[in-house]
Amino acid sequence: KIIESIPEEYAPGMVKFWNDGIIGVARRTIPRKLGAVYCSNRPCILFFIDKDGEFHKIREFEEGNELGIEALALSPNKKSLVWFERTLFKDGKKIYPGPHMAATRVMKLESPLGDAIEVFSENQPSFSGDYSHCCGIFGPIICTNPWLDDSRLLITCIQGQILSPVIIDIENKSLEVLAKDESNRGVTVLDVNHGYIIGSRSDPSTPHHLVVTRIDTLKFESVFPSTSIADMKWKSLSFLDAESLTGLAVLVYSEKNSKVLVLPHGGPHSSYPSVFRRELVFFNKLGFNILLVNYRGSLGFEEKSVWDLLGNVGDTDVKDCDAALEVYLKEFPASKENVFLFGGSHGGFLVLHLAGQYPDKYKGVVALNPVTNIAGMAGVTDIPDWCSNEAGLR
């Protein structure tokens, strides 16, 4: 049966059967379709289509502001629907629609036409290195079967620069970050089944490998022995003041390497978690140490930091990359002849700025599909709002 009651200005997705009907999320497509893969700031509605085919808007606004919605999860007993959303500030209090990615709050619904209930807010204390509390839900990764029981689901999200499993208790409105136990750091949850959790764990020098834990112990162990890359190490570098860990870099290095590659991520609202990446091995074996910079505005540290970058691109993010290099050079002194830049998209934007603003520090630069003209980009991209938002224009 073709359901024709969905308004033409919305594209439906993430649909699930629930209470003799269909629940789902629809993104607005009029006046234009906008890129959504890396953008959680697209106006959405939560909708329900009942058994008679009638279309109901369940959630569209929050205090007059639009919503961006990510991921739906239906509890095993079918009594609760959980989703992740953020506010798009149409009221002018903040730049609209805001950074392309940001922290989300956890919401639940106990009946299709009931009231939405907030489980966990997007506004949390900044990351301090203490994993006993959650600094926010950034880019949640949800497997097909995430439920530990009818009221607890297990997701993966970044905390600081660590990927961590996080338990969300929708009944008690609480979260538990499992990264407080070192065995759970760098784990992406793949499945929950029959009392066991299967995941994939890695770090910058150890490739992805299967890990497993029982639900009652929550300490992941390797299924098969894992092997790290020979002569390749990694550690974290903090390059801002000691009271704020909103700036962290992942350093992948070998004692014998004398060259360094500064590699800021794209986005800009994404991150470099401390996980395995094949290109790091490639660069390392070519004789480079690699400095992966999570500048202010990166995900996983605090919501305020994400918003503070708007209007400051080319300034604070560039200064942070330079500060990270200075911290590196104190431990691994190197001349300009051995310092290089590499980045793509917004990372390309940053390496070009670094080469231009600090020409005496770098020997060479590689910029992949860089943003070189934000104003010119606005007329040709499928995310024109990115240009105005990152420039700080309301």
C-alpha positions in Angstrom: 0.0 0.0 0.0 1.3 3.4 -0.9 0.8 6.0 1.8 0.1 9.4 0.3 -0.7 11.4 3.4 2.9 12.7 3.9 3.2 16.4 3.0 5.2 17.1 -0.2 7.6 19.4 1.6 9.0 16.5 3.7 11.1 13.5 2.8 10.4 10.6 5.2 13.0 8.2 6.7 14.0 6.2 9.7 10.6 4.6 9.8 9.5 1.9 12.3 6.2 0.0 12.8 4.7 1.0 16.2 1.3 0.8 17.8 -0.5 -0.3 14.6 1.1 2.5 12.7 4.3 3.9 11.4 6.6 6.3 13.2 9.5 8.1 11.5 11.4 11.3 10.9 10.9 13.5 7.9 13.3 16.2 6.7 12.1 19.4 5.1 13.0 19.6 1.4 11.3 22.9 0.4 12.6 25.4 -0.7 15.6 23.2 -1.4 17.1 19.8 -0.5 20.3 20.3 1.5 23.1 17.9 2.2 22.3 15.8 5.3 25.1 13.2 5.6 27.3 15.3 7.9 24.6 17.8 9.0 22.3 17.3 11.9 21.0 20.8 11.6 18.4 20.0 9.0 14.8 20.9 10.0 12.9 17.7 10.8 9.6 16.5 12.2 8.8 13.3 14.1 5.6 11.9 12.6 3.2 9.1 13.1 0.9 7.6 10.5 -2.0 5.7 12.1 -3.7 2.5 10.8 -6.1 4.7 8.8 -3.3 6.4 7.0 -3.7 9.7 8.7 -0.5 11.8 9.1 0.3 13.3 12.5 3.1 15.7 13.4 4.3 14.4 16.8 7.2 16.8 17.3 8.1 19.8 15.1 9.0 22.7 17.3 10.6 23.3 20.7 9.6 26.7 22.2 9.0 27.9 18.6 12.4 26.7 17.3 12.9 24.0 14.7 14.5 20.6 15.4 17.2 18.5 14.0 16.6 14.8 14.7 19.0 11.8 14.5 18.3 8.1 14.9 15.3 6.3 16.4 15.4 3.3 18.7 12.3 1.3 19.8 12.5 -0.6 23.1 12.2 -4.4 23.0 8.8 -4.2 24.8 7.6 -1.6 22.2 6.6 0.8 25.0 9.2 3.5 24.5 10.6 5.3 21.4 14.0 7.0 21.9 15.6 9.6 19.6 18.3 12.2 19.6 17.5 15.9 18.7 19.0 19.4 18.8 17.4 22.8 18.7 17.7 25.0 15.5 17.3 28.5 16.8 14.8 30.1 14.5 14.1 32.8 17.2 17.4 34.6 16.6 19.0 33.8 19.9 21.7 31.9 18.1 22.9 31.6 14.5 20.4 29.5 12.5 20.5 26.6 11.8 23.8 26.4 13.7 26.9 24.3 13.4 26.5 21.4 11.0 27.1 18.9 13.9 26.6 19.6 17.7 25.5 17.9 20.9 22.1 16.3 21.0 19.7 15.7 23.8 18.1 12.3 24.4 14.3 12.2 24.1 11.6 9.5 24.6 8.0 8.9 23.8 5.7 6.4 25.5 2.8 6.5 23.1 2.5 7.8 19.5 0.4 10.8 20.4 1.8 11.4 23.9 4.2 14.0 25.2 7.9 14.0 24.4 10.1 13.6 27.5 13.7 14.8 27.9 16.0 12.0 29.2 19.3 13.8 29.0 20.2 17.4 28.1 22.7 18.5 25.5 24.1 21.1 28.0 26.7 19.3 30.1 29.9 20.3 31.9 33.0 20.4 29.6 35.2 17.4 29.3 37.8 17.3 32.1 39.4 13.9 31.6 37.1 12.4 34.1 34.9 9.7 32.5 32.6 9.4 35.5 30.4 12.0 33.8 29.2 12.6 30.2 30.2 15.9 28.5 27.4 15.5 26.0 26.1 13.2 23.2 28.0 14.0 20.0 27.4 12.0 16.8 25.9 8.9 18.5 26.6 5.6 16.9 23.7 3.2 17.4 23.8 -0.5 16.3 20.8 -2.4 15.0 20.1 -4.0 18.5 21.3 -1.5 21.1 19.1 -2.5 24.1 20.4 -4.1 27.3 16.8 -4.4 28.6 13.6 -2.5 28.2 14.9 0.7 29.7 18.6 0.8 29.0 20.2 1.1 25.6 23.9 1.1 24.7 25.3 3.6 22.2 28.8 4.7 21.2 29.9 8.4 21.2 33.0 10.4 21.6 34.1 11.7 25.0 37.2 13.9 24.8 39.2 12.1 22.1 38.0 8.6 23.2 35.3 6.6 21.6 33.3 5.1 24.4 30.2 2.9 24.9 27.6 4.9 26.9 24.6 3.4 28.7 21.4 5.5 28.6 18.8 4.6 31.2 15.6 6.1 29.9 13.6 5.3 33.1 16.0 6.9 35.6 17.1 9.6 33.1 20.8 8.8 33.7 23.9 8.0 31.6 27.0 5.9 32.3 30.2 6.4 30.3 32.0 3.0 30.2 35.3 4.6 29.3 36.1 5.0 33.0 37.4 1.4 32.7 40.3 1.4 30.3 39.3 -1.9 28.7 36.2 -0.1 27.2 38.1 2.8 25.6 38.2 2.9 21.8 35.3 0.4 21.6 32.4 0.8 19.0 29.4 -1.3 20.0 28.3 -3.6 17.2 25.6 -5.7 18.7 23.8 -6.7 22.0 22.5 -10.2 22.1 21.7 -13.0 24.6 23.5 -11.3 27.5 26.6 -10.4 25.5 27.9 -7.3 23.8 30.2 -7.5 20.8 32.3 -4.6 19.7 35.3 -3.4 17.7 38.2 -1.9 19.6 41.3 0.0 18.3 43.8 2.7 19.1 46.1 4.7 16.7 48.7 1.9 16.8 46.5 -1.2 17.1 44.1 -2.2 14.3 40.4 -2.9 14.8 39.7 -6.2 16.5 36.7 -7.9 17.9 36.0 -7.6 21.6 33.2 -9.0 23.8 31.8 -8.6 27.3 28.9 -9.9 29.3 26.2 -7.4 30.2 26.7 -8.0 33.9 30.5 -7.3 33.8 30.8 -4.5 31.1 34.6 -5.0 30.6 35.5 -5.8 27.0 38.0 -8.5 26.3 39.6 -9.4 22.9 38.1 -12.3 21.1 41.4 -13.0 19.3 44.9 -11.7 20.3 45.5 -8.1 18.9 48.8 -6.9 17.6 50.1 -3.3 17.6 52.1 -1.9 14.7 55.8 -2.3 15.3 57.7 0.8 16.4 54.5 2.9 16.4 53.3 4.7 19.6 50.7 7.2 20.4 49.7 9.6 23.2 47.5 12.6 23.9 48.8 16.2 23.9 46.9 19.0 25.6 47.7 22.4 24.1 45.3 24.7 26.0 45.3 25.7 29.6 45.3 22.9 32.2 41.8 23.7 33.4 40.2 23.2 30.0 40.7 20.1 27.9 38.7 21.4 25.0 41.9 21.2 23.0 43.6 17.8 22.6 45.8 16.4 19.9 46.5 12.7 19.2 50.2 12.2 18.5 51.2 9.1 16.6 55.0 8.7 16.6 58.1 6.6 16.3 61.3 7.5 18.2 63.3 7.3 15.0 61.2 9.7 13.0 62.4 13.3 12.7 59.7 14.7 10.5 56.2 15.8 11.7 52.9 16.1 9.8 50.3 18.5 11.3 46.9 17.1 10.3 43.8 19.0 11.4 40.5 17.3 10.7 37.8 18.6 8.4 34.2 19.6 9.3 35.1 21.7 11.3 32.6 20.2 13.7 34.0 16.6 13.7 36.9 15.1 15.5 40.0 12.8 15.5 39.2 10.1 18.1 42.1 8.0 19.1 41.3 5.1 16.8 43.2 3.2 14.1 43.5 4.8 10.7 45.5 3.1 7.9 46.9 6.4 6.6 48.6 7.0 9.9 50.6 3.8 9.3 51.4 4.9 5.8 52.7 8.3 6.9 54.5 6.8 9.9 56.4 4.4 7.8 57.4 7.2 5.5 59.2 8.8 8.5 56.6 11.2 9.8 55.2 11.6 13.2 51.6 12.7 12.9 49.9 15.3 15.0 46.1 15.0 14.7 44.6 18.2 16.1 41.2 18.5 17.8 40.9 22.3 17.9 38.2 24.3 19.7 35.0 23.6 17.8 35.7 19.8 17.6 33.1 17.4 18.9 33.4 15.5 22.1 34.5 18.3 24.5 31.6 20.7 25.2 28.6 22.2 23.4 29.8 25.8 24.1 33.1 25.1 22.3 31.3 23.9 19.2 29.2 27.1 18.9 32.1 29.4 19.8 33.9 28.6 16.6 31.2 30.1 14.4 32.5 33.4 13.2 36.0 32.5 14.3 37.1 30.1 11.6 40.6 31.0 10.3 41.4 32.4 13.7 40.9 30.3 16.8 41.1 27.0 15.0 44.3 28.1 13.3 45.8 29.3 16.6 45.0 26.0 18.2 46.8 24.0 15.5 49.8 26.3 15.9 49.6 25.8 19.7 49.5 22.1 19.3 52.6 22.2 17.1 54.4 24.3 19.8 53.7 21.7 22.4 54.9 19.0 20.1 58.2 20.8 19.4 59.0 21.2 23.1 59.2 17.4 23.3 60.4 16.6 19.8 62.5 19.6 18.5 62.5 19.9 14.7 63.5 22.5 12.2 61.2 24.0 9.6 62.7 21.6 7.1 61.0 18.7 8.9 57.5 20.3 9.6 54.7 19.7 7.0 50.9 20.2 6.7 48.2 17.9 5.4 44.5 18.4 5.5 41.2 18.1 3.5 38.0 20.2 3.3 38.1 22.4 6.4 41.4 20.7 7.3 42.5 22.0 3.9 41.3 25.4 4.8 43.3 25.3 8.0 46.6 24.1 6.5 46.4 26.9 3.9 45.9 29.4 6.7 48.7 27.9 8.7 51.0 28.1 5.8 50.0 31.7 5.1 49.9 32.9 8.7 53.1 31.1 9.9 55.2 30.7 6.7 58.4 30.4 8.7 57.3 27.2 10.5 56.4 24.9 7.6 58.4 23.3 4.7 55.4 22.1 2.7 51.6 21.8 2.6 49.1 19.4 1.0 45.5 20.7 0.8 42.8 18.2 -0.4 39.6 19.7 -1.7 40.2 22.8 0.6 37.7 25.5 1.3 39.6 28.5 -0.1 36.7 31.0 -0.7 33.8 30.7 1.8 31.8 33.4 0.0 32.3 31.8 -3.4 31.4 28.4 -2.1 28.0 29.5 -1.0 26.7 29.6 -4.6 27.8 26.1 -5.6 27.5 23.9 -2.5 24.6 21.8 -1.3 25.3 23.2 2.2 25.2 27.0 1.7 24.2 27.5 5.3 27.6 26.1 6.3 29.2 29.2 4.7 27.1 31.8 6.4 27.1 29.9 9.8 30.9 29.3 9.9 31.4 32.9 8.9 29.2 34.0 11.9 26.5 35.6 9.8 23.0 35.5 11.2 
